[in-house]
Amino acid sequence: MLDQEKYCLFYLKNIHGLKESLLWNYLRDGFLPSELLQQPPKEISQLINSAKQNKQSDAKIRQEFPPYQNAVSILDDNYPELLKTIFDPPLFLFHQGNLDLLKSEYLLTIVGSRTLTQYHQATLNSLIKDLANTPIIIVSGLAYGIDALAHSAALDNNLPTIAVLGSGFDDNVLYPRQNLNLAKKIITANGLILSEYPPSTKGAVYQFPKRNRILAGLSRCTMVISGAKKSGTLITAQCALDNGREVYALPGNINLTLSQGPNNLIEQGANILLTSANILQIYDLATNKTEMTIKLDSQQNQVYQLLKIQAHTLEQLQTQTKLDFQIVQQLVAQLELMNLARLNKFNQIEII
């Protein structure tokens, strides 16, 4: 698209009272931004003509435009096609890193709470590990908790990842600041940082819920790991549902606050997330995970079956199995060597 058209699009975006969703409707119908400015349709002519007569506003728009020269506009060929199909797609996307990732059909959005539990952390790590060696690209919001874990797990498993920010991405404004190094790792690993805000834009409270429509809009499927009933996670899930996307939610303990969001989504008709195969099926990909035949003796199996129900301390395992404590220790060590169990931060043994 010509720079002049990009400028006209930016000009239109800044006209007070002209909603971006309405503007996109005209653009989708074949109008060029310059055409809308020069010969606006009757419905929006008063708004546009009034703006053009405001010399002060015109000067301000010219002053603020330069950063947008390098952004991807909704009329550019490299703007993600799937994102165009949501109700109010961003007219500009600022980027840092590998823009070619947006051409992929295999973007998968992962969202969840800022607080990490052992269950959610272990499950997400396992799910992403199962996606290794597939064309899946992990999309998340670089926030604390599940977002950061999704990006990190993607990097650990050599999966490309895209971070969608609610701020600019300059070092001094990127939010959250604590994840700046993670953002740099994403770029180094040929990933991508996206924002609808210019690079120097500080984060503001209203920008993050708005960002969630991009998270949902980029992907065919959104995976909800954890979240309270009212949270940014549920906003993203609702955006995905509103735009006809698949939503998979991880079921959890009904007594835990951070499982209420996913459980409610499932109750309302969202897909239940049980294995990575659920996700791969959406993208018409075969699972890479080969089922391992576990050969355990009777005592090992006794302990393993208890751990499959819930995590136990060594003392609890001894009580349940009625075996000597030393034997229980040996059995747990054997399961750990088989990569079937591990000690969690609560000093409990859990299955992997």
N, C-alpha and C positions, 0 to 999 in steps of 0.2 A: 504494500500500500504506500502511496506517496506520502512524504512527510506532511504535505499540506492537508491531506485527508486525516492524518493522525492529529494534526493541530485542530482541525474542525471538530473532530470527535471529542477531543479534550475540552474544547470550547462549549460544545453542547452538554457535556457531562457537568459542567460548572454553572449551567443556567438554573437559577433557583426556581423550584417548582416543576422542573422537567424531570420526571422520574427516569432512572436508568432503564428500568424494565420496559417502560413505554418507548424510550429511545431505541432499545434493542428490537422491539417489534417493528419499527420503521426500517431499521437497518436490515432485518431479516427479510423484509418484503422487497428489498432491492434498492432502497434509497442509499445514496452515498452521503456521508456527513456534510460535504460541501453543498450538495443539493438541498439538504434540510435547512442549511443556514441561508442559502440564497433564495430559495422558493419554498418556504416551510408550508406543510399542509395546514389547512384552515384551523384544525383542532389545537395546534400548538403555535400558530403564527404570532399571537399576541405575546406569548412568553418570549419567543426568540427575538422578535423585533424590539421589544422593550429592552432586552439584554444588550442588543447591538447598539442601542442609543446611550448606554451607560458607559461613558469613556473611562471612568475610574475602574469599573469592573473589567473592562477590556484590557487595561494596562496590567491589572493584577493577574489575569489569566495568562498574558504573554510572559510575565515574570515567572510564573510557576510552571510553565510548560516544559522547559528544557529536560528535566529528568525523564519525562514521558517519551522523549525521542527514542530511547533505547528499550522501552518496555514493549511487550507483545500486546498488540491491540486485538480486539475481538474480530477484526476484519483481516488479520494476518493469517497466512497459510499455516503457521506453526502454533496457532491457538488451538488448544485441545477441543476436538469436535464434541466429545461427550459433555463437556462443561457448558457448551452453548445451549444444551437442551434443558437446563434448569430454568426456573421462572425468572431469576434476576442475575444472570452471569456477570462477573466483573468485566468492565469494558477494557481494562488494562491489567496486565500481569507483569510485575517486576520479577526478575530472575537472576540467579547466580548459580552457575554450574551447567550441567548437561541437559539442555533444553530438549534434546531428542527423546528423553524419557517420556515426554508427554504424547509421543506418537504411539506408544504401546497400548495394546488392548488389555494388558494384564495388570493394571493398577488396582491395588487392594488397600482400602482405607481401614486403619485400625485406630480405635478410640477407647478411652477408659478414664478412670479416676486418677487424680494426682497422688492419692495414697496407694501404696503398694501393699498387698498382702502376699504371704508366701504362696497361697493357692493361685492367685492371679498371675503372679510373677512366674512361677514354675510352669503353669499351663501355657502362657504366652510364649515363653522360651521354647517349649516343646513343639508348639504349633508352627512357629516360624522355622525351627530346625527342620521340620518335615517338609517345608516349602523350598528348602535349598535345592539347587540344581534345576529349578523350574524358571520360567520367564517372569514370575510374579515380581512386581515392584511394590514395595511397602510405602504407603502414604500415611503420614500422621502430622501432628501439630507442634512437635518439638516442646511440648509442655512438660512439666514435672510428671513423674509417675509413668503411667502406661505408655504415653507418647514417646518419651525418651527411651524407654525400654524397647519399644517396637523398632525405633531407629537403630539402637545399639545391637539388638538381636539380628536385624537385617544385615548390618555391617559384619557381625561375627560370622554370619552364614553366607557371605559374599552375594547378598541380594541387594540390588540397587534400592535406594530409598529417597523419597521426596518429602521435604518438610514445608508445610504451609503455615506461614506466620501471621500473627495479628498485629505485627509491628513492621518497621523496616528491618533490613538485614545488615546495616552498617554496624561495626563492632560496638559502637558506643550506645546504640539504641536497641539492639536485638534483645527480645524478651522471650523467655527468662534469661537473664545475664549468665546464670550458672551453666546454661547449656550452650554457651558460645563455642567452647571447644568441640562439643558434639557436632555443632553446625559445620565447623571447619573440617571435621573428619568426614562428614557427609560429602562435602565438596571435593575433598581429596580422593574419596572413593568413587568419583565420577557420578555422584548423586546431584540433587537439585534442591535449591531453596526457592520458594515462591512466596510472593506477597502481592496484594492489590494496592499496597501502600508504597510510596517512594522510599528508597533505601534509608533516608535520614529521618523517617517518621517514628516518633516515640509511640510506644504502646498506650492505648487508652482502653478503658473498661468496655466500651461499646464495640470496639473493633474485634474482639475475640469471638463473641457469639456470631457476628457477621461473617467472620472467617470460616465458620463451621459449614456454611453452605458450599464453600469451595472444596473442603475436605470431602463432603458427601458427593459433590457433583463431578469430581474427577474420576471416580471409580464406579465400576459396575456393582460392586459389593462393599458394604461397610460391616466391619467386624467389631462388635461391642463386647469388650472384655469385662468392664466393671463400671459402676456409677450409681449414685443415689437416684431417687425418684425424680428430683429436680436438679439437673446438672447440665453443663455444657455438652457432656457426652450424649445425653438424651436429645439435646437440640440437634446435634449432628445426625443422630439416628432418625429423628423426625424429618429432617431435611431429605435424607436418603429415601425414606418411605414416601414423602410427598412428591418426589421426582421419579417414582417408579423403580427405584433401585432395590437390589436384594439387601436384606439386613440379617446378619447372623449374630445371635446373642449367646454368650456363654452362661449356662445356668450355674447357680451358686446356692449356698446355704441360705434358706429363707429367713434366718434370724440375723443375717449380716446386712448392714446398711448398704454396702457397696455391691451387693448382689440384687438389691431391690429393682434397680433400673433394668438390667438385663432380664430378670425374671418377669417383670411387668411387660417388657417388649414381647417375650415369648407368649405370655398370656394373651396379648393382643394380636398375635398372629405372626410375629417374626419367626424366622427359622431358628431352630435350636442348634447351637454349635457344639458338636461332640468330638469331631476329629478333623484333621487337615483335609481329609477326603471330601468333607462338606464344601470346603472352599474350592478345592481343585475341580470339583464337578461343575461349579458355576462357570469356570473358565475353560471347560472342556479339556482339562489336563489330567493325565493319569498320575496317581500317587507314586512317589519314588520310594516310599517306605516299604521295606520288605518285612513281612511278619516273621519275627524270630520265634523259633520253637524253644520254649523255656523248659529245660529238663531239671527238675528239682527233686530232691529226695523228700520223704514224707515230712521230716522236721522242717526243712527249708520251706516247703510248700505251706506248712501250718502257719509259719510266721508271715510268709508273703501274702497269704489270703487275709490275715488280720490287717496287714498294712494297706491292702486294697480297699478295705472298708474305711479306715481313717488312720492318721498318723498316731504312733504310740511311743511312749518312752520305753526304755529297756525294762524298767520295773513293771510297767503295764503289760508288756509282752510276757514277762515271766509269770505274772499272775494269770494271764489268759491261757498260756500254753502249759503251765504247771511243770515247766522244765527248770533245771538248775540255771542259776543266773549266768554262770560261766558258759554254759552251752548256748544260751540265748545270745550272749555277746559274740560267740563264734559264728552262729547262724547269721546274725546281722552283718558281720564282717564279710562273710561269704556272699551275701546278697549285694553288698557294696562292691565287691570285686567283680561281680557279674553285671555291674552297672544297673541294678534293679532297685536299689534303695540308697538313701543318703540321710545324713543328719541335717535337720533344718535349724534355723536360728532359735527355735523354741526348745532345743535339745530333745526333739522328737525324731523318730525314724519315720521317713515317708518314702513312698515308691516314686520312681522317676518315670 
